[in-house]
Amino acid sequence: MNSSEPTTATTQRWRLDIAYDGQGLNGFAYQPEFTTVVGLLRTTIATTLHLDAEPAIVGAGRTDAGVHAFAQVIHVDLPDDFFSSRGGPDAQRLVRALNRQLRGRVRVLRADVVEETFHARFSALWREYRYLVLETTPPALALHESFSWAVRGPLDLVAMNNASGELLGTHDFRAFCRRPDGSDPAAPLVRLVMGASWERLEDSWQMSPERAPAVRFTIRAQSFCHTMVRSLTSTLVAIGQGTLPAATIPERLASHRRDHLPPPAPAGGLSLVGVGYPAFAGGPSGFVR
């Protein structure tokens, strides 16, 4: 069944909010030859519910290998008869059963039966990502790489926030996105950015092995193109270090050129922290509003 079509009378549409550590996973999207988030969920749901075939799963967005999620959202159509034989849908029982099988590789945070018109991707109003950067003197301990990016500091957050303000609104982000294979290189990659800012964090527990100051980039957009957040992060960090001029962001949004920009920031520092939905769909995921 095409997952974007309304469900039949024999199925119910479920919304699952999930979290995962991107280490050891080859991204979100299904790839038969690799271990991915969707691959684990398909196998686990089919095994847990004794389905004849693995179900189709649709996510709010795709994350690359190594990228984390605290509040990813998927939808999946599950058969009515499984629940009717057990007294009707039981969300908590489903959550517990799936988490026992997933063994921490992916964590189901919430499960709800939703209207059949709900679509994890197309019903979403926005997505929010955060990127954690440590101001240190590389090389840093490899431990950093799993959750942050260690860069040479100090960083000029005023310059970085001024540059981030240039991202707000609707722009063509060709200079900051990896284009899908086979697509027209002249085609625009237009995205609406609703918020983008940097803040300095207090490491009150001194969790950083080098006690390095930490800064965090938060960006919310209607949707993102491939490597957009990581490319913007590395460019903004270079502005904060003084190796790129403050005018780089508006200039590249206008010119669409990517030459001589730094490579995308490493995947480990990036996390999907929320997806916005209207009230009929259960509201936003995660702890952001």
Kinemage of the C-alpha trace (Angstrom):
@kinemage 1
@onewidth
@group {chain A} dominant
@subgroup {mainchain}
@vectorlist {calphas} color= white
{ca met a 1} P 0.000 0.000 0.000
{ca asn a 2} L 1.222 3.495 -0.779
{ca ser a 3} L 1.833 4.998 2.675
{ca ser a 4} L 0.673 8.434 1.528
{ca glu a 5} L -2.841 7.143 0.727
{ca pro a 6} L -5.597 6.873 3.343
{ca thr a 7} L -5.616 3.564 5.190
{ca thr a 8} L -8.156 0.859 4.491
{ca ala a 9} L -10.689 -0.494 6.988
{ca thr a 10} L -8.248 -3.240 7.936
{ca thr a 11} L -5.515 -0.952 9.249
{ca gln a 12} L -4.973 1.916 11.620
{ca arg a 13} L -2.426 4.659 11.213
{ca trp a 14} L -0.002 5.084 14.111
{ca arg a 15} L 2.293 7.967 14.912
{ca leu a 16} L 5.484 6.928 16.701
{ca asp a 17} L 7.878 9.461 18.228
{ca ile a 18} L 11.360 7.947 18.370
{ca ala a 19} L 14.917 8.744 19.448
{ca tyr a 20} L 18.226 7.234 18.401
{ca asp a 21} L 21.982 7.568 18.705
{ca gly a 22} L 23.280 7.920 15.159
{ca gln a 23} L 26.555 6.118 15.927
{ca gly a 24} L 26.658 2.737 14.260
{ca leu a 25} L 23.608 3.459 12.102
{ca asn a 26} L 23.875 4.186 8.408
{ca gly a 27} L 21.326 6.961 8.558
{ca phe a 28} L 17.547 6.976 8.760
{ca ala a 29} L 16.325 5.781 5.345
{ca tyr a 30} L 15.897 2.105 4.526
{ca gln a 31} L 18.874 0.434 2.826
{ca pro a 32} L 18.666 -3.367 2.656
{ca glu a 33} L 22.443 -3.814 2.829
{ca phe a 34} L 22.990 -1.537 5.853
{ca thr a 35} L 21.680 -1.099 9.389
{ca thr a 36} L 19.430 1.969 9.389
{ca val a 37} L 16.703 3.364 11.633
{ca val a 38} L 13.903 2.404 9.261
{ca gly a 39} L 15.414 -1.022 8.678
{ca leu a 40} L 15.485 -1.755 12.415
{ca leu a 41} L 11.924 -0.497 12.867
{ca arg a 42} L 10.554 -2.472 9.936
{ca thr a 43} L 12.071 -5.724 11.173
{ca thr a 44} L 11.132 -5.118 14.805
{ca ile a 45} L 7.514 -4.162 14.104
{ca ala a 46} L 7.020 -7.132 11.790
{ca thr a 47} L 8.521 -9.528 14.356
{ca thr a 48} L 6.700 -8.068 17.348
{ca leu a 49} L 3.281 -8.053 15.675
{ca his a 50} L 3.865 -11.292 13.707
{ca leu a 51} L 3.190 -9.577 10.389
{ca asp a 52} L 3.483 -11.425 7.083
{ca ala a 53} L 5.580 -8.596 5.614
{ca glu a 54} L 7.569 -5.673 6.918
{ca pro a 55} L 5.433 -2.487 7.007
{ca ala a 56} L 6.136 0.696 5.081
{ca ile a 57} L 7.453 3.473 7.321
{ca val a 58} L 7.411 7.204 6.562
{ca gly a 59} L 9.500 9.677 8.571
{ca ala a 60} L 9.316 13.420 9.126
{ca gly a 61} L 12.733 13.714 7.512
{ca arg a 62} L 15.910 11.785 6.841
{ca thr a 63} L 19.009 12.041 8.983
{ca asp a 64} L 22.467 11.132 7.712
{ca ala a 65} L 24.732 8.474 9.160
{ca gly a 66} L 26.002 9.605 12.556
{ca val a 67} L 23.269 12.211 13.120
{ca his a 68} L 21.200 11.797 16.296
{ca ala a 69} L 17.491 12.326 16.976
{ca phe a 70} L 15.700 13.119 20.201
{ca ala a 71} L 12.292 13.597 18.581
{ca gln a 72} L 11.979 11.998 15.150
{ca val a 73} L 8.430 11.137 14.030
{ca ile a 74} L 7.249 8.305 11.803
{ca his a 75} L 3.913 6.907 10.728
{ca val a 76} L 3.093 3.285 10.063
{ca asp a 77} L -0.142 1.474 9.190
{ca leu a 78} L -0.787 -1.534 11.430
{ca pro a 79} L -3.518 -4.172 11.102
{ca asp a 80} L -6.733 -3.777 13.076
{ca asp a 81} L -7.084 -7.464 13.805
{ca phe a 82} L -3.932 -7.577 15.932
{ca phe a 83} L -5.433 -5.084 18.360
{ca ser a 84} L -9.082 -6.166 18.183
{ca ser a 85} L -8.144 -9.648 19.359
{ca arg a 86} L -6.521 -8.115 22.428
{ca gly a 87} L -9.186 -5.629 23.499
{ca gly a 88} L -8.278 -2.725 21.194
{ca pro a 89} L -5.205 -0.527 20.689
{ca asp a 90} L -2.874 -0.281 23.675
{ca ala a 91} L -0.207 2.336 22.987
{ca gln a 92} L 1.876 1.677 26.090
{ca arg a 93} L 1.928 -2.058 25.459
{ca leu a 94} L 3.114 -1.421 21.911
{ca val a 95} L 5.840 0.956 23.132
{ca arg a 96} L 7.088 -1.556 25.707
{ca ala a 97} L 7.054 -4.454 23.246
{ca leu a 98} L 8.974 -2.566 20.564
{ca asn a 99} L 11.547 -1.192 22.994
{ca arg a 100} L 12.252 -4.666 24.367
{ca gln a 101} L 13.106 -5.831 20.855
{ca leu a 102} L 15.011 -2.704 19.805
{ca arg a 103} L 17.309 -2.988 22.858
{ca gly a 104} L 18.216 0.684 22.943
{ca arg a 105} L 19.424 1.069 19.366
{ca val a 106} L 16.238 3.016 18.663
{ca arg a 107} L 13.863 4.120 21.408
{ca val a 108} L 10.108 4.528 20.933
{ca leu a 109} L 9.031 7.460 23.100
{ca arg a 110} L 5.346 7.674 22.251
{ca ala a 111} L 2.737 5.848 20.195
{ca asp a 112} L -0.709 7.117 19.188
{ca val a 113} L -3.432 6.145 16.770
{ca val a 114} L -3.957 9.160 14.497
{ca glu a 115} L -6.311 10.162 11.726
{ca glu a 116} L -5.704 8.345 8.461
{ca thr a 117} L -4.894 11.671 6.765
{ca phe a 118} L -1.881 12.200 9.043
{ca his a 119} L 1.436 12.017 7.215
{ca ala a 120} L 4.707 12.165 9.146
{ca arg a 121} L 6.394 14.159 6.405
{ca phe a 122} L 3.680 16.206 4.719
{ca ser a 123} L 1.732 17.100 7.867
{ca ala a 124} L 4.858 18.558 9.491
{ca leu a 125} L 4.968 22.351 9.827
{ca trp a 126} L 8.658 22.621 10.745
{ca arg a 127} L 11.760 20.713 11.842
{ca glu a 128} L 14.302 21.891 14.412
{ca tyr a 129} L 17.936 20.834 14.652
{ca arg a 130} L 20.678 21.676 17.137
{ca tyr a 131} L 24.420 21.435 16.627
{ca leu a 132} L 26.898 21.325 19.540
{ca val a 133} L 30.362 22.854 19.136
{ca leu a 134} L 33.212 22.760 21.682
{ca glu a 135} L 35.719 25.628 21.676
{ca thr a 136} L 39.030 23.903 22.225
{ca thr a 137} L 42.464 23.421 20.757
{ca pro a 138} L 42.328 20.434 18.392
{ca pro a 139} L 43.169 17.650 18.406
{ca ala a 140} L 40.574 16.881 21.056
{ca leu a 141} L 39.742 13.502 22.549
{ca ala a 142} L 37.922 11.192 20.151
{ca leu a 143} L 35.122 11.020 22.738
{ca his a 144} L 34.014 14.447 21.558
{ca glu a 145} L 33.294 13.241 18.057
{ca ser a 146} L 30.220 11.218 19.005
{ca phe a 147} L 28.204 14.205 20.220
{ca ser a 148} L 29.990 17.433 19.249
{ca trp a 149} L 32.557 19.106 17.012
{ca ala a 150} L 35.752 20.419 18.632
{ca val a 151} L 37.001 23.596 16.931
{ca arg a 152} L 39.652 26.166 17.655
{ca gly a 153} L 38.270 29.005 19.758
{ca pro a 154} L 37.366 31.485 20.961
{ca leu a 155} L 34.401 32.034 18.670
{ca asp a 156} L 32.798 35.424 18.050
{ca leu a 157} L 29.142 34.640 18.798
{ca val a 158} L 28.034 38.179 17.961
{ca ala a 159} L 29.367 37.789 14.419
{ca met a 160} L 27.882 34.297 14.159
{ca asn a 161} L 24.455 35.453 15.304
{ca asn a 162} L 24.504 38.440 12.974
{ca ala a 163} L 25.317 36.110 10.087
{ca ser a 164} L 22.638 33.617 11.210
{ca gly a 165} L 20.058 36.388 11.024
{ca glu a 166} L 20.668 36.542 7.270
{ca leu a 167} L 19.249 33.006 6.977
{ca leu a 168} L 15.761 33.954 8.128
{ca gly a 169} L 13.032 33.914 5.528
{ca thr a 170} L 12.832 32.142 2.179
{ca his a 171} L 16.085 31.655 0.274
{ca asp a 172} L 17.691 29.442 -2.337
{ca phe a 173} L 20.172 27.289 -0.375
{ca arg a 174} L 21.998 25.740 -3.332
{ca ala a 175} L 25.345 26.934 -1.954
{ca phe a 176} L 24.803 24.990 1.276
{ca cys a 177} L 23.161 21.753 0.106
{ca arg a 178} L 24.300 18.562 -1.542
{ca arg a 179} L 22.129 18.086 -4.595
{ca pro a 180} L 20.513 14.675 -5.212
{ca asp a 181} L 22.203 12.591 -7.886
{ca gly a 182} L 20.793 13.218 -11.339
{ca ser a 183} L 19.041 16.469 -10.450
{ca asp a 184} L 19.381 19.679 -12.451
{ca pro a 185} L 22.298 21.703 -10.982
{ca ala a 186} L 20.502 24.927 -11.956
{ca ala a 187} L 17.271 24.038 -10.144
{ca pro a 188} L 16.668 26.126 -6.991
{ca leu a 189} L 16.691 24.555 -3.531
{ca val a 190} L 14.320 26.967 -1.809
{ca arg a 191} L 13.709 26.605 1.936
{ca leu a 192} L 11.953 28.732 4.577
{ca val a 193} L 14.020 29.294 7.742
{ca met a 194} L 12.013 30.393 10.785
{ca gly a 195} L 14.781 30.721 13.353
{ca ala a 196} L 18.579 30.464 13.578
{ca ser a 197} L 20.750 31.427 16.540
{ca trp a 198} L 23.818 30.555 18.616
{ca glu a 199} L 24.114 30.434 22.402
{ca arg a 200} L 26.882 29.673 24.861
{ca leu a 201} L 26.251 26.803 27.291
{ca glu a 202} L 27.391 26.270 30.842
{ca asp a 203} L 29.154 22.939 31.469
{ca ser a 204} L 28.152 22.839 35.131
{ca trp a 205} L 28.904 19.109 35.395
{ca gln a 206} L 32.242 19.555 33.614
{ca met a 207} L 31.329 16.762 31.218
{ca ser a 208} L 33.819 17.912 28.613
{ca pro a 209} L 37.143 16.095 29.254
{ca glu a 210} L 39.015 19.308 28.476
{ca arg a 211} L 36.453 21.555 30.206
{ca ala a 212} L 36.022 23.236 26.853
{ca pro a 213} L 33.399 25.960 26.511
{ca ala a 214} L 30.420 24.816 24.444
{ca val a 215} L 28.221 26.720 21.999
{ca arg a 216} L 25.034 25.481 20.378
{ca phe a 217} L 23.441 26.336 17.047
{ca thr a 218} L 19.655 25.988 16.840
{ca ile a 219} L 17.865 26.239 13.508
{ca arg a 220} L 14.205 25.736 12.625
{ca ala a 221} L 12.924 25.528 9.065
{ca gln a 222} L 9.900 24.263 7.220
{ca ser a 223} L 12.208 21.655 5.712
{ca phe a 224} L 15.901 21.136 4.998
{ca cys a 225} L 17.912 19.942 2.016
{ca his a 226} L 20.773 17.451 2.245
{ca thr a 227} L 23.699 18.571 4.515
{ca met a 228} L 22.151 22.053 4.840
{ca val a 229} L 22.543 22.357 8.629
{ca arg a 230} L 26.063 20.928 8.702
{ca ser a 231} L 27.180 23.178 5.826
{ca leu a 232} L 25.718 26.257 7.481
{ca thr a 233} L 27.327 25.276 10.790
{ca ser a 234} L 30.842 24.992 9.343
{ca thr a 235} L 30.450 28.292 7.478
{ca leu a 236} L 29.179 30.116 10.574
{ca val a 237} L 32.000 28.654 12.691
{ca ala a 238} L 34.518 29.949 10.139
{ca ile a 239} L 32.896 33.387 10.427
{ca gly a 240} L 33.198 33.127 14.222
{ca gln a 241} L 36.889 32.235 13.875
{ca gly a 242} L 37.477 35.171 11.544
{ca thr a 243} L 38.548 33.059 8.568
{ca leu a 244} L 35.491 34.004 6.497
{ca pro a 245} L 33.986 37.500 6.238
{ca ala a 246} L 30.631 38.256 7.870
{ca ala a 247} L 29.088 38.910 4.448
{ca thr a 248} L 29.668 35.297 3.324
{ca ile a 249} L 26.103 34.144 4.101
{ca pro a 250} L 24.168 36.775 2.102
{ca glu a 251} L 26.725 36.658 -0.706
{ca arg a 252} L 26.433 32.881 -1.142
{ca leu a 253} L 22.634 32.907 -0.817
{ca ala a 254} L 22.615 35.356 -3.723
{ca ser a 255} L 25.319 33.735 -5.864
{ca his a 256} L 24.439 30.041 -5.158
{ca arg a 257} L 28.182 29.239 -5.307
{ca arg a 258} L 29.777 26.755 -2.930
{ca asp a 259} L 33.430 27.009 -4.023
{ca his a 260} L 35.969 27.723 -1.251
{ca leu a 261} L 33.459 27.172 1.548
{ca pro a 262} L 34.492 24.729 4.305
{ca pro a 263} L 33.214 21.131 4.136
{ca pro a 264} L 30.107 20.260 6.162
{ca ala a 265} L 30.603 19.949 9.902
{ca pro a 266} L 30.874 16.351 11.204
{ca ala a 267} L 27.626 14.453 11.653
{ca gly a 268} L 28.132 13.646 15.344
{ca gly a 269} L 27.339 17.146 16.601
{ca leu a 270} L 23.925 17.308 14.942
{ca ser a 271} L 20.601 16.256 16.492
{ca leu a 272} L 16.989 16.483 15.377
{ca val a 273} L 15.227 17.854 18.464
{ca gly a 274} L 11.676 18.544 17.339
{ca val a 275} L 9.085 18.324 14.575
{ca gly a 276} L 6.080 20.639 14.543
{ca tyr a 277} L 2.566 19.340 13.878
{ca pro a 278} L -0.919 20.839 14.206
{ca ala a 279} L -3.157 19.817 17.095
{ca phe a 280} L -5.044 17.193 15.063
{ca ala a 281} L -1.755 15.348 14.574
{ca gly a 282} L -0.794 15.397 18.249
{ca gly a 283} L 1.238 18.604 18.320
{ca pro a 284} L 5.020 18.979 18.198
{ca ser a 285} L 7.424 16.197 19.104
{ca gly a 286} L 10.199 16.629 21.640
{ca phe a 287} L 10.561 19.458 24.110
{ca val a 288} L 10.498 22.396 21.685
{ca arg a 289} L 7.447 24.548 20.921
